[in-house]
Amino acid sequence: MTATTTNTALRTTSTPRYSILRLFLIGVALWVASVAVTYWTKNVHLVPTVILLGSFLVPTLFVVWAFRREHEVVTLEDVLTGFVVGGVLGVLGATVLEARFLQPTSLFVYLGVGFTEEFCKVAALWIIARRLSRFTPRDGAVLGAAVGFGFAALESAGYAFNAMFTPLGLSLRALVETEVLRGVLSPFGHGLWTGILGMVLFRVAARSGHLRVTPELVGWYVVVSVLHGFWDMSNGLAALITSVITRDLFQQQLLNDGRLSDPSAAEVHVYTVTSWGLLIVDAVIGVLVLRMLHRRTARSEARGPAPEKAT
């Protein structure tokens, strides 16, 4: 019996046969119960439970889904390592580089954030994947997405924690709104972007048997980083577009000074529709890119096993 067959057999016998949807609904129910009890009792000791459940639910479900898929090389240990170690390394690296080199002077700083964070995530993926004996694009997408979802979970927890602190004191409502928004958007952000880079990285490695930097990888890194930056600047772009549509001179002056303010009651509808529209466009482009790459690499996977690294 081969290692792959053994791994698949263990997965089949040891993993509860719950659907991903059922696990998701159970997780949502537990999170809602945690929010309700926290609100009712005013017990701040439950806040970490609310933050962790809300931030890690969707990313953890991806790990469960990935474990149930058949992969030739990547194992559960690899996926978990990507999720935990890769996510932490990506967050730490991005934080250090952004603090050192990026200054929030304009909307274009978000492009710098995109390039920085995608570099740190693909570097973390490289560190984790370098010991694999063989590479396939499908495994690259899964392992890259694991790193991205780990990054997203940790980042979401930080955003939720910060949202709780308002000028009027601690706000459970702001925390919950932040977690709901980031939970809905999570599959179309970090996991998708790093999954794309993982697929390209492993597709390149499948040809030579080892990881390496090529113009193809650099080109897709630029594409993904721009998608990331556009996603991050969507709120600012929405504010700019809203000020143009509504002809709000005060908002335009603030934007010229590099500042943003909350939309007025008359502008909030236009701002919300515009902001969500920009995010949807970005998400659709990302999904189409991943689908295109998957189709391109399907023929490569059908050609047979890639060369193994020399030991």
PEGI-V568309 format. One record per backbone hydrogen bond with DSSP energy under -1.0 kcal/mol. CO is the residue of the C=O (numbers start at 0). NH is the residue of the N-H. If there is no record, write none. Layout:
BEGIN
[[CO & NH] [CO & NH]]
END
This chain:
BEGIN
[[1 & 5] [2 & 6] [3 & 7] [4 & 8] [5 & 9] [6 & 10] [7 & 11] [8 & 12] [9 & 13] [10 & 14] [15 & 17] [18 & 22] [19 & 23] [20 & 24] [21 & 25] [22 & 26] [23 & 27] [24 & 28] [25 & 29] [26 & 30] [27 & 31] [28 & 32] [29 & 33] [30 & 34] [31 & 35] [32 & 36] [33 & 37] [34 & 38] [35 & 39] [36 & 40] [37 & 41] [42 & 45] [43 & 46] [45 & 49] [46 & 50] [47 & 51] [48 & 52] [49 & 53] [50 & 54] [51 & 55] [52 & 56] [55 & 59] [56 & 60] [57 & 61] [58 & 62] [59 & 63] [60 & 64] [61 & 65] [62 & 66] [63 & 67] [74 & 78] [75 & 79] [76 & 80] [77 & 81] [78 & 82] [79 & 83] [80 & 84] [80 & 85] [83 & 87] [84 & 88] [85 & 89] [86 & 90] [87 & 91] [88 & 92] [89 & 93] [90 & 94] [91 & 95] [92 & 96] [93 & 97] [94 & 98] [95 & 99] [96 & 100] [97 & 101] [102 & 104] [105 & 108] [106 & 109] [107 & 111] [108 & 112] [109 & 113] [110 & 114] [111 & 115] [112 & 116] [113 & 117] [114 & 118] [115 & 119] [116 & 120] [117 & 121] [118 & 122] [119 & 123] [120 & 124] [121 & 125] [122 & 126] [123 & 127] [124 & 128] [125 & 129] [128 & 131] [132 & 308] [135 & 139] [136 & 140] [137 & 141] [138 & 142] [139 & 143] [140 & 144] [141 & 145] [142 & 146] [143 & 147] [144 & 148] [145 & 149] [146 & 150] [147 & 151] [148 & 152] [149 & 153] [150 & 154] [151 & 155] [152 & 156] [153 & 157] [154 & 158] [155 & 159] [156 & 160] [157 & 161] [158 & 162] [159 & 163] [161 & 164] [163 & 170] [165 & 168] [168 & 165] [170 & 174] [171 & 175] [172 & 176] [173 & 177] [174 & 178] [175 & 179] [176 & 180] [177 & 181] [178 & 182] [179 & 183] [180 & 184] [181 & 185] [184 & 187] [185 & 188] [188 & 192] [189 & 193] [190 & 194] [191 & 195] [192 & 196] [193 & 197] [194 & 198] [195 & 199] [196 & 200] [197 & 201] [198 & 202] [199 & 203] [200 & 204] [201 & 205] [204 & 208] [213 & 217] [214 & 218] [215 & 219] [216 & 220] [217 & 221] [218 & 222] [219 & 223] [220 & 224] [221 & 225] [222 & 226] [223 & 227] [224 & 228] [225 & 229] [226 & 230] [227 & 231] [228 & 232] [230 & 233] [232 & 236] [233 & 237] [234 & 238] [235 & 239] [236 & 240] [237 & 241] [238 & 242] [239 & 243] [240 & 244] [241 & 245] [242 & 247] [247 & 251] [248 & 252] [249 & 253] [250 & 254] [251 & 255] [252 & 256] [253 & 258] [254 & 257] [263 & 267] [266 & 270] [267 & 271] [268 & 272] [269 & 273] [270 & 274] [271 & 275] [272 & 276] [273 & 277] [274 & 278] [275 & 279] [276 & 280] [277 & 281] [278 & 282] [279 & 283] [280 & 284] [281 & 285] [282 & 286] [283 & 287] [284 & 288] [285 & 289] [286 & 290] [287 & 291] [288 & 292] [289 & 293] [290 & 294] [291 & 295] [292 & 296] [293 & 297] [296 & 300] [297 & 301]]
END
